[in-house]
Amino acid sequence: MELLRDRGAELLEAGARPYGISRDSPWTHVSWRQALDLDFPLLSDWNGEAVEGFGVAFDYRGLKGVAERSAFLVDGDGTVRGAWRYETSELPDLDELLRAARAL
């Protein structure tokens, strides 16, 4: 999340608006936004519909429907133009995401 915050201006220049999404509750997101000083929306997928819809759900340490670390590039019409998955220990390659956003 800090990566999106710290490089948010570059994303906006590329025509991309960052959003975070997780299975956490909206109330948890309020705390995360305050603690990390985030300036972009965090969306709650409390019921797991987005995790399932994007095909990134997996079971982790006995928890079902946990989201894989992933990034999606969605155009203004709602069409997914790119999708990336990362290991839990990896951070998204923001330079790669920026190149893809600029190519649209």
All heavy atoms as an XYZ file, in Angstrom:
821
protein
N       0.814     -1.189      0.000
C       0.000      0.000      0.000
C       0.863      1.262      0.000
O       0.522      2.227     -0.651
C      -0.928      0.003      1.216
C      -1.996     -1.059      1.204
S      -3.094     -0.806     -0.186
C      -3.786     -2.408     -0.312
N       1.963      1.189      0.743
C       2.854      2.350      0.775
C       3.445      2.627     -0.596
O       3.674      3.778     -0.963
C       3.979      2.164      1.796
C       3.496      2.062      3.227
C       3.354      0.629      3.703
O       2.968     -0.246      2.896
O       3.626      0.370      4.875
N       3.686      1.578     -1.365
C       4.224      1.735     -2.715
C       3.247      2.529     -3.585
O       3.648      3.445     -4.306
C       4.491      0.358     -3.329
C       5.085      0.302     -4.725
C       6.468      0.930     -4.738
C       5.158     -1.136     -5.202
N       1.973      2.204     -3.504
C       0.967      2.953     -4.261
C       0.872      4.386     -3.772
O       0.723      5.319     -4.568
C      -0.394      2.273     -4.150
C      -0.528      0.902     -4.791
C      -1.904      0.318     -4.507
C      -0.262      0.951     -6.280
N       0.981      4.568     -2.469
C       0.946      5.930     -1.908
C       2.151      6.734     -2.386
O       2.007      7.853     -2.875
C       0.945      5.843     -0.384
C       0.976      7.201      0.314
C       1.419      7.108      1.748
N       2.797      6.625      1.815
C       3.294      5.965      2.856
N       2.554      5.701      3.908
N       4.558      5.568      2.847
N       3.335      6.143     -2.266
C       4.559      6.885     -2.558
C       4.738      7.190     -4.041
O       5.395      8.160     -4.402
C       5.771      6.106     -2.044
C       5.772      5.992     -0.529
O       5.013      6.726      0.140
O       6.544      5.156     -0.015
N       4.155      6.363     -4.899
C       4.324      6.578     -6.346
C       2.996      6.916     -7.021
O       2.847      6.804     -8.223
C       4.967      5.347     -6.968
C       6.394      5.156     -6.391
C       7.190      4.127     -7.048
N       7.475      4.437     -8.434
C       8.022      3.549     -9.272
N       8.347      2.342     -8.867
N       8.247      3.875    -10.537
N       2.060      7.380     -6.219
C       0.732      7.719     -6.720
C       0.743      8.774     -7.814
O      -0.033      8.693     -8.767
N       1.617      9.763     -7.710
C       1.676     10.818     -8.732
C       2.052     10.229    -10.086
O       1.494     10.621    -11.116
C       2.676     11.895     -8.325
N       2.973      9.266    -10.093
C       3.360      8.613    -11.349
C       2.190      7.841    -11.946
O       1.998      7.841    -13.170
C       4.518      7.646    -11.117
C       5.829      8.307    -10.768
C       6.864      7.266    -10.426
O       7.442      6.683    -11.365
O       7.083      7.028     -9.216
N       1.429      7.186    -11.094
C       0.261      6.448    -11.576
C      -0.748      7.407    -12.214
O      -1.268      7.134    -13.296
C      -0.392      5.664    -10.439
C       0.391      4.462     -9.951
C      -0.122      3.990     -8.592
C       0.285      3.324    -10.965
N      -1.011      8.504    -11.536
C      -1.959      9.482    -12.072
C      -1.472     10.062    -13.391
O      -2.262     10.247    -14.322
C      -2.223     10.582    -11.048
C      -2.958     10.137     -9.782
C      -3.025     11.273     -8.768
C      -4.342      9.607    -10.104
N      -0.176     10.334    -13.502
C       0.393     10.842    -14.756
C       0.219      9.840    -15.889
O       0.063     10.225    -17.049
C       1.882     11.151    -14.584
C       2.168     12.398    -13.790
C       3.652     12.571    -13.508
O       4.481     11.866    -14.139
O       3.976     13.402    -12.647
N       0.234      8.547    -15.550
C       0.058      7.490    -16.549
C      -1.415      7.239    -16.850
O      -1.749      6.378    -17.664
C       0.720      6.197    -16.072
N      -2.294      7.990    -16.193
C      -3.727      7.818    -16.421
C      -4.349      6.706    -15.598
O      -5.449      6.249    -15.899
N      -3.659      6.270    -14.554
C      -4.162      5.180    -13.705
C      -4.523      5.723    -12.331
O      -3.809      6.547    -11.772
C      -3.108      4.091    -13.577
N      -5.638      5.261    -11.808
C      -6.048      5.615    -10.447
C      -5.921      4.371     -9.586
O      -6.583      3.373     -9.847
C      -7.479      6.128    -10.439
C      -7.627      7.446    -11.131
C      -8.990      8.055    -10.994
N     -10.014      7.155    -10.502
C     -11.285      7.216    -10.824
N     -11.697      8.115    -11.649
N     -12.153      6.363    -10.320
N      -5.087      4.416     -8.559
C      -4.914      3.234     -7.710
C      -6.073      3.033     -6.744
O      -6.672      3.999     -6.263
C      -3.624      3.532     -6.945
C      -3.548      5.015     -6.896
C      -4.202      5.505     -8.156
N      -6.375      1.772     -6.487
C      -7.326      1.346     -5.478
C      -6.718      0.140     -4.781
O      -6.022     -0.659     -5.413
C      -8.653      0.883     -6.096
C      -9.471      1.968     -6.721
C      -9.248      2.376     -8.026
C     -10.490      2.578     -6.008
C     -10.004      3.372     -8.611
C     -11.258      3.577     -6.580
C     -11.010      3.967     -7.885
O     -11.764      4.949     -8.463
N      -6.980     -0.003     -3.516
C      -6.629     -1.218     -2.806
C      -7.904     -1.981     -2.519
O      -8.952     -1.375     -2.294
N      -7.822     -3.285     -2.528
C      -8.998     -4.102     -2.212
C      -8.536     -5.297     -1.395
O      -7.481     -5.862     -1.656
C      -9.759     -4.543     -3.482
C     -11.030     -5.292     -3.116
C      -8.876     -5.342     -4.404
C     -11.979     -5.513     -4.285
N      -9.313     -5.621     -0.371
C      -9.001     -6.784      0.453
C     -10.285     -7.321      1.065
O     -11.341     -6.694      0.986
C      -7.995     -6.431      1.552
O      -8.644     -5.758      2.610
N     -10.155     -8.462      1.705
C     -11.288     -9.073      2.391
C     -11.543     -8.424      3.752
O     -12.492     -8.769      4.442
C     -11.028    -10.573      2.596
C     -10.882    -11.408      1.334
C     -12.200    -11.690      0.630
N     -13.265    -12.134      1.492
C     -13.570    -13.398      1.773
N     -12.871    -14.372      1.243
N     -14.578    -13.695      2.557
N     -10.709     -7.466      4.138
C     -10.904     -6.779      5.413
C     -12.197     -5.967      5.391
O     -12.702     -5.589      4.332
C      -9.736     -5.840      5.702
C      -8.439     -6.568      5.972
O      -8.491     -7.678      6.534
O      -7.376     -6.031      5.624
N     -12.697     -5.655      6.574
C     -13.930     -4.880      6.698
C     -13.676     -3.413      6.353
O     -12.532     -2.940      6.405
C     -14.460     -4.965      8.129
O     -13.646     -4.188      8.991
N     -14.737     -2.687      6.026
C     -14.575     -1.249      5.773
C     -13.985     -0.512      6.979
O     -13.238      0.445      6.815
C     -16.002     -0.772      5.478
C     -16.735     -1.988      5.029
C     -16.117     -3.133      5.775
N     -14.299     -0.953      8.191
C     -13.786     -0.301      9.396
C     -12.281     -0.521      9.531
O     -11.554      0.366      9.944
C     -14.541     -0.823     10.624
C     -15.998     -0.571     10.466
C     -16.664      0.610     10.737
C     -16.972     -1.471      9.945
N     -17.995      0.475     10.410
C     -18.223     -0.793      9.936
C     -16.940     -2.781      9.501
C     -19.391     -1.380      9.502
C     -18.119     -3.369      9.060
C     -19.314     -2.677      9.061
N     -11.821     -1.703      9.146
C     -10.388     -1.971      9.155
C      -9.688     -1.074      8.143
O      -8.598     -0.559      8.397
C     -10.113     -3.449      8.840
O     -10.779     -4.253      9.812
C      -8.636     -3.763      8.851
N     -10.324     -0.864      7.006
C      -9.732     -0.003      5.985
C      -9.584      1.431      6.466
O      -8.610      2.110      6.111
C     -10.550     -0.057      4.698
C     -10.364     -1.326      3.953
N     -11.168     -1.686      2.910
C      -9.476     -2.340      4.086
C     -10.780     -2.854      2.425
N      -9.756     -3.266      3.142
N     -10.515      1.905      7.263
C     -10.386      3.251      7.830
C      -9.097      3.325      8.651
O      -8.314      4.274      8.521
C     -11.616      3.615      8.693
C     -11.378      4.893      9.492
C     -12.856      3.757      7.828
N      -8.848      2.313      9.450
C      -7.637      2.283     10.271
C      -6.375      2.213      9.414
O      -5.387      2.904      9.686
C      -7.669      1.093     11.233
O      -8.716      1.253     12.148
N      -6.399      1.364      8.380
C      -5.238      1.254      7.487
C      -4.966      2.582      6.790
O      -3.817      3.008      6.680
C      -5.446      0.157      6.440
C      -5.119     -1.207      6.922
C      -5.974     -2.251      7.091
C      -3.830     -1.707      7.285
N      -5.303     -3.349      7.553
C      -3.975     -3.043      7.676
C      -2.558     -1.142      7.324
C      -2.911     -3.825      8.102
C      -1.489     -1.921      7.743
C      -1.682     -3.242      8.136
N      -6.009      3.234      6.304
C      -5.817      4.515      5.609
C      -5.188      5.547      6.532
O      -4.302      6.297      6.127
C      -7.138      5.043      5.047
C      -7.599      4.245      3.837
C      -8.706      4.909      3.082
N      -8.131      6.063      2.382
C      -8.833      7.116      1.986
N     -10.132      7.153      2.200
N      -8.271      8.107      1.363
N      -5.638      5.563      7.781
C      -5.082      6.523      8.742
C      -3.653      6.158      9.128
O      -2.771      7.018      9.130
C      -5.968      6.591      9.986
C      -7.305      7.216      9.728
C      -8.248      7.112     10.915
O      -7.999      6.379     11.869
N      -9.357      7.829     10.844
N      -3.413      4.898      9.438
C      -2.093      4.466      9.903
C      -1.024      4.634      8.828
O       0.116      4.979      9.133
C      -2.149      3.012     10.366
N      -1.395      4.394      7.566
C      -0.431      4.451      6.464
C      -0.507      5.762      5.681
O       0.204      5.931      4.695
C      -0.632      3.263      5.519
C      -0.433      1.880      6.142
C      -0.757      0.797      5.129
C       0.982      1.728      6.673
N      -1.390      6.666      6.097
C      -1.585      7.945      5.419
C      -1.836      7.745      3.927
O      -1.190      8.362      3.078
C      -0.373      8.859      5.652
C      -0.646     10.292      5.255
O      -1.822     10.721      5.319
O       0.309     10.996      4.856
N      -2.790      6.872      3.619
C      -3.110      6.556      2.227
C      -4.040      7.613      1.657
O      -4.947      8.097      2.337
C      -3.762      5.177      2.126
C      -2.937      4.008      2.667
C      -3.725      2.709      2.538
C      -1.601      3.912      1.956
N      -3.837      7.951      0.390
C      -4.656      8.970     -0.259
C      -5.446      8.407     -1.438
O      -5.800      9.133     -2.359
C      -3.784     10.139     -0.709
C      -2.669      9.714     -1.652
O      -2.530      8.503     -1.917
O      -1.942     10.598     -2.137
N      -5.686      7.102     -1.411
C      -6.487      6.445     -2.442
C      -7.476      5.516     -1.750
O      -7.286      5.131     -0.592
C      -5.598      5.686     -3.440
C      -4.693      4.669     -2.807
C      -5.129      3.377     -2.574
C      -3.407      5.014     -2.433
C      -4.301      2.445     -1.984
C      -2.567      4.092     -1.852
C      -3.017      2.799     -1.614
N      -8.555      5.160     -2.442
C      -9.593      4.338     -1.812
C      -9.147      2.898     -1.546
O      -8.400      2.307     -2.311
C     -10.724      4.334     -2.846
C     -10.420      5.420     -3.803
C      -8.944      5.623     -3.782
N      -9.642      2.365     -0.433
C      -9.524      0.951     -0.122
C     -10.928      0.368     -0.189
O     -11.848      0.882      0.440
C      -8.935      0.736      1.275
C      -7.533      1.252      1.509
C      -7.102      0.982      2.950
C      -6.553      0.616      0.536
N     -11.082     -0.669     -0.965
C     -12.386     -1.289     -1.171
C     -12.462     -2.593     -0.391
O     -11.518     -3.380     -0.397
C     -12.613     -1.561     -2.661
C     -12.408     -0.363     -3.587
C     -12.546     -0.793     -5.041
C     -13.367      0.756     -3.249
N     -13.589     -2.819      0.262
C     -13.777     -4.030      1.048
C     -14.498     -5.092      0.240
O     -15.576     -4.858     -0.286
C     -14.590     -3.717      2.309
O     -14.863     -4.903      3.019
N     -13.870     -6.244      0.153
C     -14.476     -7.407     -0.488
C     -14.873     -8.391      0.612
O     -14.466     -9.543      0.635
C     -13.484     -8.044     -1.469
C     -14.080     -9.203     -2.238
O     -15.310     -9.218     -2.441
O     -13.318    -10.100     -2.630
N     -15.646     -7.891      1.557
C     -16.019     -8.637      2.760
C     -16.582    -10.017      2.438
O     -16.271    -10.996      3.108
C     -17.018     -7.798      3.553
C     -17.381     -8.371      4.876
C     -18.575     -8.936      5.210
C     -16.568     -8.418      6.053
N     -18.546     -9.328      6.520
C     -17.321     -9.032      7.056
C     -15.272     -8.014      6.340
C     -16.830     -9.242      8.333
C     -14.785     -8.229      7.615
C     -15.551     -8.832      8.590
N     -17.400    -10.115      1.405
C     -18.022    -11.400      1.045
C     -17.188    -12.236      0.079
O     -17.572    -13.341     -0.269
C     -19.413    -11.158      0.440
C     -20.374    -10.588      1.451
O     -20.339    -10.950      2.622
N     -21.216     -9.674      1.024
N     -16.086    -11.709     -0.400
C     -15.190    -12.465     -1.271
C     -15.626    -12.553     -2.718
O     -15.061    -13.324     -3.482
N     -16.586    -11.747     -3.128
C     -17.074    -11.807     -4.505
C     -15.999    -11.391     -5.511
O     -15.862    -12.006     -6.566
C     -18.320    -10.948     -4.661
C     -19.513    -11.492     -3.890
C     -20.701    -10.561     -3.893
O     -20.665     -9.523     -4.602
O     -21.678    -10.871     -3.189
N     -15.238    -10.357     -5.199
C     -14.185     -9.913     -6.127
C     -13.048    -10.927     -6.182
O     -12.540    -11.234     -7.264
C     -13.656     -8.542     -5.717
N     -12.668    -11.466     -5.032
C     -11.601    -12.472     -4.982
C     -11.960    -13.667     -5.861
O     -11.148    -14.148     -6.647
C     -11.344    -12.914     -3.523
C     -10.414    -14.102     -3.458
C     -10.796    -11.770     -2.705
N     -13.180    -14.111     -5.759
C     -13.640    -15.228     -6.590
C     -13.764    -14.807     -8.051
O     -13.339    -15.518     -8.954
C     -14.983    -15.764     -6.073
C     -14.910    -16.432     -4.722
C     -14.095    -17.715     -4.705
O     -14.002    -18.400     -5.752
O     -13.542    -18.022     -3.635
N     -14.339    -13.633     -8.287
C     -14.559    -13.153     -9.646
C     -13.266    -12.940    -10.428
O     -13.209    -13.212    -11.625
N     -12.238    -12.469     -9.747
C     -10.950    -12.263    -10.398
C     -10.093    -13.529    -10.398
O      -9.008    -13.546    -10.971
C     -10.170    -11.125     -9.730
C     -10.614     -9.749    -10.161
C     -11.461     -8.995     -9.359
C     -10.178     -9.211    -11.350
C     -11.866     -7.729     -9.749
C     -10.569     -7.943    -11.755
C     -11.423     -7.197    -10.953
N     -10.586    -14.584     -9.763
C      -9.870    -15.860     -9.768
C      -8.584    -15.865     -8.965
O      -7.638    -16.571     -9.323
N      -8.541    -15.103     -7.870
C      -7.316    -15.038     -7.080
C      -7.495    -15.584     -5.665
O      -6.672    -15.341     -4.788
C      -6.759    -13.592     -7.041
C      -6.306    -13.144     -8.421
C      -7.769    -12.615     -6.450
N      -8.557    -16.352     -5.436
C      -8.798    -16.932     -4.115
C      -7.973    -18.200     -3.937
O      -7.811    -18.985     -4.868
C     -10.281    -17.250     -3.944
N      -7.431    -18.371     -2.728
C      -6.732    -19.610     -2.393
C      -6.870    -19.849     -0.893
O      -7.300    -18.964     -0.147
C      -5.273    -19.578     -2.843
C      -4.347    -18.735     -2.004
C      -3.368    -19.333     -1.229
C      -4.424    -17.351     -2.013
C      -2.498    -18.571     -0.464
C      -3.557    -16.582     -1.253
C      -2.592    -17.197     -0.476
N      -6.563    -21.048     -0.477
C      -6.619    -21.387      0.940
C      -5.247    -21.163      1.552
O      -4.230    -21.587      1.001
C      -7.044    -22.846      1.136
C      -8.466    -23.091      0.652
O      -9.211    -22.111      0.462
O      -8.827    -24.256      0.476
N      -5.227    -20.491      2.687
C      -3.965    -20.145      3.336
C      -4.075    -20.390      4.831
O      -4.898    -19.766      5.499
C      -3.636    -18.670      3.064
C      -2.349    -18.200      3.665
C      -1.127    -18.591      3.129
C      -2.354    -17.364      4.778
C       0.069    -18.142      3.677
C      -1.167    -16.918      5.322
C       0.040    -17.318      4.781
O       1.214    -16.891      5.320
N      -3.290    -21.336      5.312
C      -3.241    -21.659      6.738
C      -4.624    -21.884      7.330
O      -4.958    -21.357      8.397
C      -2.501    -20.577      7.504
C      -1.052    -20.458      7.104
C      -0.308    -19.470      7.953
N       1.078    -19.430      7.535
C       1.965    -18.630      8.045
N       1.643    -17.776      8.987
N       3.209    -18.659      7.613
N      -5.441    -22.633      6.616
C      -6.776    -22.972      7.093
C      -7.850    -21.955      6.779
O      -9.024    -22.185      7.048
N      -7.470    -20.821      6.216
C      -8.452    -19.797      5.830
C      -8.804    -19.984      4.363
O      -7.919    -20.115      3.524
C      -7.882    -18.401      6.054
C      -7.509    -18.050      7.492
C      -6.787    -16.710      7.534
C      -8.739    -18.023      8.375
N     -10.074    -19.974      4.059
C     -10.521    -20.163      2.680
C     -10.821    -18.812      2.041
O     -11.283    -17.886      2.691
C     -11.759    -21.043      2.654
C     -11.494    -22.443      3.166
C     -12.693    -23.331      2.924
C     -12.458    -24.729      3.424
N     -11.344    -25.403      2.830
N     -10.550    -18.720      0.739
C     -10.889    -17.505      0.007
C      -9.987    -16.317      0.286
O     -10.400    -15.179      0.139
N      -8.751    -16.594      0.667
C      -7.779    -15.517      0.860
C      -7.326    -15.042     -0.522
O      -7.179    -15.847     -1.439
C      -6.575    -16.029      1.684
C      -5.488    -14.981      1.784
C      -7.040    -16.490      3.055
N      -7.115    -13.758     -0.668
C      -6.703    -13.212     -1.963
C      -5.207    -13.365     -2.170
O      -4.415    -13.027     -1.288
C      -7.079    -11.743     -2.064
N      -4.832    -13.863     -3.350
C      -3.427    -13.836     -3.735
C      -3.017    -12.379     -3.924
O      -3.841    -11.548     -4.324
C      -3.213    -14.544     -5.074
C      -3.368    -16.031     -5.031
C      -3.116    -16.628     -6.393
O      -3.985    -16.485     -7.270
O      -2.050    -17.235     -6.576
N      -1.756    -12.078     -3.661
C      -1.275    -10.730     -3.948
C      -1.308    -10.560     -5.457
O      -0.733    -11.349     -6.198
C       0.139    -10.534     -3.421
C       0.617     -9.110     -3.654
C       1.837     -8.818     -2.878
N       1.448     -8.660     -1.479
C       2.263     -8.250     -0.523
N       3.510     -7.979     -0.792
N       1.847     -8.117      0.706
N      -2.015     -9.556     -5.914
C      -2.216     -9.396     -7.354
C      -2.462     -7.928     -7.685
O      -2.730     -7.117     -6.815
C      -3.390    -10.255     -7.832
O      -4.521    -10.082     -7.009
N      -2.365     -7.622     -8.964
C      -2.645     -6.282     -9.471
C      -3.396     -6.440    -10.780
O      -3.137     -7.361    -11.560
C      -1.352     -5.508     -9.693
N      -4.338     -5.539    -11.000
C      -5.136     -5.567    -12.218
C      -5.175     -4.167    -12.817
O      -5.282     -3.189    -12.093
C      -6.566     -6.028    -11.931
C      -6.637     -7.423    -11.389
C      -6.620     -7.660    -10.036
C      -6.689     -8.506    -12.258
C      -6.648     -8.953     -9.530
C      -6.730     -9.805    -11.768
C      -6.711    -10.018    -10.398
N      -5.091     -4.107    -14.115
C      -5.238     -2.855    -14.840
C      -6.597     -2.916    -15.533
O      -6.824     -3.765    -16.387
C      -4.112     -2.697    -15.860
C      -4.104     -1.409    -16.674
C      -3.988     -0.185    -15.768
C      -2.967     -1.431    -17.678
N      -7.486     -2.030    -15.112
C      -8.858     -2.016    -15.618
C      -9.083     -0.687    -16.312
O      -8.816      0.373    -15.739
C      -9.876     -2.198    -14.461
C     -11.300     -2.226    -14.976
C      -9.560     -3.462    -13.654
N      -9.579     -0.741    -17.564
C      -9.784      0.513    -18.297
C     -11.086      1.189    -17.861
O     -11.826      0.675    -17.017
C      -9.720      0.290    -19.807
C     -10.894     -0.473    -20.388
O     -11.944     -0.628    -19.709
O     -10.785     -0.930    -21.545
N     -11.351      2.341    -18.420
C     -12.521      3.130    -18.057
C     -13.844      2.453    -18.327
O     -14.860      2.817    -17.739
N     -13.850      1.466    -19.211
C     -15.076      0.721    -19.510
C     -15.249     -0.502    -18.610
O     -16.214     -1.237    -18.761
C     -15.072      0.262    -20.973
C     -15.130      1.436    -21.933
O     -15.801      2.434    -21.605
O     -14.504      1.345    -23.002
N     -14.277     -0.730    -17.709
C     -14.359     -1.874    -16.813
C     -13.754     -3.151    -17.363
O     -13.921     -4.219    -16.783
N     -13.035     -3.052    -18.489
C     -12.389     -4.218    -19.082
C     -11.008     -4.405    -18.470
O     -10.220     -3.459    -18.414
C     -12.245     -4.033    -20.610
O     -13.549     -3.822    -21.166
C     -11.595     -5.246    -21.253
N     -10.720     -5.622    -18.019
C      -9.402     -5.921    -17.462
C      -8.408     -5.979    -18.609
O      -8.538     -6.779    -19.525
C      -9.413     -7.255    -16.672
C      -8.005     -7.600    -16.190
C     -10.384     -7.182    -15.509
N      -7.413     -5.098    -18.574
C      -6.406     -5.001    -19.637
C      -5.095     -5.685    -19.270
O      -4.249     -5.893    -20.115
C      -6.124     -3.542    -19.960
C      -7.312     -2.798    -20.482
C      -7.793     -3.437    -21.780
N      -8.748     -2.583    -22.421
C      -8.690     -2.254    -23.688
N      -7.736     -2.734    -24.463
N      -9.594     -1.476    -24.205
N      -4.916     -5.981    -17.991
C      -3.709     -6.662    -17.542
C      -3.921     -7.242    -16.165
O      -4.715     -6.724    -15.382
N      -3.244     -8.336    -15.884
C      -3.343     -8.980    -14.573
C      -1.977     -9.547    -14.203
O      -1.299    -10.136    -15.045
C      -4.384    -10.088    -14.607
N      -1.590     -9.338    -12.959
C      -0.305     -9.810    -12.455
C      -0.530    -10.475    -11.101
O      -1.335    -10.018    -10.301
C       0.663     -8.644    -12.283
C       0.992     -7.939    -13.548
C       2.084     -8.148    -14.341
C       0.242     -6.898    -14.189
N       2.056     -7.314    -15.426
C       0.928     -6.529    -15.354
C      -0.952     -6.237    -13.878
C       0.470     -5.533    -16.208
C      -1.412     -5.253    -14.736
C      -0.700     -4.914    -15.882
N       0.194    -11.553    -10.870
C       0.145    -12.238     -9.569
C       1.548    -12.279     -8.996
O       2.530    -12.386     -9.718
C      -0.380    -13.655     -9.730
C      -1.839    -13.682    -10.081
C      -2.353    -15.093    -10.111
N      -3.755    -15.058    -10.509
C      -4.524    -16.101    -10.568
N      -4.037    -17.291    -10.265
N      -5.769    -15.999    -10.930
N       1.609    -12.207     -7.679
C       2.885    -12.156     -6.982
C       2.867    -13.136     -5.810
O       1.816    -13.432     -5.252
C       3.143    -10.738     -6.443
C       3.037     -9.679     -7.505
C       1.850     -8.997     -7.719
C       4.118     -9.376     -8.318
C       1.748     -8.032     -8.710
C       4.028     -8.413     -9.304
C       2.831     -7.749     -9.496
O       2.734     -6.789    -10.471
N       4.051    -13.580     -5.437
C       4.188    -14.371     -4.218
C       3.880    -13.471     -3.027
O       4.019    -12.243     -3.101
C       5.608    -14.937     -4.099
C       5.978    -15.914     -5.197
C       5.131    -17.180     -5.169
O       4.786    -17.646     -4.063
O       4.808    -17.690     -6.259
N       3.478    -14.072     -1.929
C       3.129    -13.310     -0.737
C       4.262    -12.388     -0.301
O       4.016    -11.274      0.160
C       2.751    -14.267      0.405
O       1.697    -15.123     -0.050
C       2.286    -13.528      1.631
N       5.492    -12.816     -0.484
C       6.642    -12.025     -0.050
C       7.050    -10.954     -1.065
O       7.910    -10.120     -0.766
C       7.831    -12.945      0.211
O       8.187    -13.627     -0.979
N       6.454    -10.960     -2.255
C       6.827    -10.014     -3.309
C       5.975     -8.750     -3.268
O       4.811     -8.790     -2.895
C       6.606    -10.636     -4.689
C       7.558    -11.697     -5.093
C       7.234    -12.163     -6.503
O       6.209    -12.863     -6.683
O       7.998    -11.811     -7.411
N       6.576     -7.674     -3.716
C       5.826     -6.443     -3.961
C       5.551     -6.345     -5.451
O       6.359     -6.802     -6.265
C       6.635     -5.222     -3.521
C       6.835     -5.052     -2.026
C       7.734     -3.851     -1.767
C       5.510     -4.887     -1.318
N       4.430     -5.753     -5.827
C       4.171     -5.556     -7.250
C       5.276     -4.741     -7.904
O       5.852     -3.843     -7.289
C       2.841     -4.804     -7.270
C       2.187     -5.179     -5.987
C       3.305     -5.314     -4.998
N       5.565     -5.055     -9.155
C       6.564     -4.316     -9.930
C       5.863     -3.083    -10.508
O       5.232     -3.153    -11.567
C       7.121     -5.213    -11.032
C       8.186     -4.540    -11.865
O       8.309     -3.293    -11.827
O       8.899     -5.261    -12.575
N       5.951     -1.982     -9.799
C       5.212     -0.793    -10.204
C       5.681     -0.241    -11.540
O       4.880      0.305    -12.298
C       5.275      0.281     -9.124
C       4.181      1.334     -9.242
C       2.799      0.713     -9.127
C       4.337      2.416     -8.236
N       6.949     -0.402    -11.854
C       7.435      0.057    -13.159
C       6.735     -0.699    -14.286
O       6.359     -0.102    -15.298
C       8.951     -0.111    -13.258
C       9.688      0.841    -12.331
O       9.225      1.988    -12.160
O      10.718      0.434    -11.766
N       6.543     -1.990    -14.114
C       5.836     -2.790    -15.118
C       4.375     -2.343    -15.236
O       3.837     -2.209    -16.338
C       5.911     -4.269    -14.749
C       5.228     -5.177    -15.750
C       5.335     -6.646    -15.384
O       5.593     -6.979    -14.211
O       5.152     -7.458    -16.295
N       3.746     -2.087    -14.102
C       2.358     -1.619    -14.120
C       2.243     -0.254    -14.793
O       1.304     -0.007    -15.564
C       1.798     -1.563    -12.700
C       1.757     -2.879    -11.924
C       1.315     -2.643    -10.491
C       0.853     -3.887    -12.612
N       3.196      0.626    -14.522
C       3.195      1.944    -15.157
C       3.349      1.841    -16.670
O       2.661      2.540    -17.421
C       4.293      2.826    -14.564
C       4.003      3.417    -13.193
C       5.287      3.949    -12.559
C       2.945      4.494    -13.304
N       4.261      0.980    -17.127
C       4.438      0.802    -18.578
C       3.128      0.312    -19.211
O       2.743      0.785    -20.291
C       5.562     -0.198    -18.849
C       6.941      0.384    -18.726
C       8.033     -0.537    -19.254
N       8.113     -1.812    -18.543
C       8.783     -2.019    -17.403
N       9.433     -1.012    -16.848
N       8.798     -3.202    -16.842
N       2.448     -0.611    -18.556
C       1.193     -1.131    -19.104
C       0.121     -0.047    -19.124
O      -0.629      0.071    -20.101
C       0.726     -2.329    -18.279
N       0.048      0.768    -18.083
C      -0.945      1.840    -18.051
C      -0.671      2.873    -19.134
O      -1.593      3.346    -19.809
C      -0.940      2.501    -16.672
N       0.587      3.199    -19.340
C       0.948      4.189    -20.366
C       0.661      3.663    -21.771
O       0.420      4.433    -22.687
C       2.415      4.556    -20.232
C       2.720      5.393    -19.017
C       4.193      5.745    -18.920
N       4.457      6.501    -17.722
C       5.330      6.162    -16.785
N       6.086      5.079    -16.934
N       5.495      6.906    -15.723
N       0.692      2.347    -21.951
C       0.485      1.742    -23.269
C      -0.990      1.749    -23.677
O      -1.284      1.553    -24.849
C       1.023      0.320    -23.286
N      -1.886      1.993    -22.735
C      -3.327      2.018    -23.090
C      -3.688      3.250    -23.894
O      -3.208      4.304    -23.723
C      -4.184      1.965    -21.835
C      -4.276      0.647    -21.118
C      -5.216      0.765    -19.915
C      -4.750     -0.460    -22.022
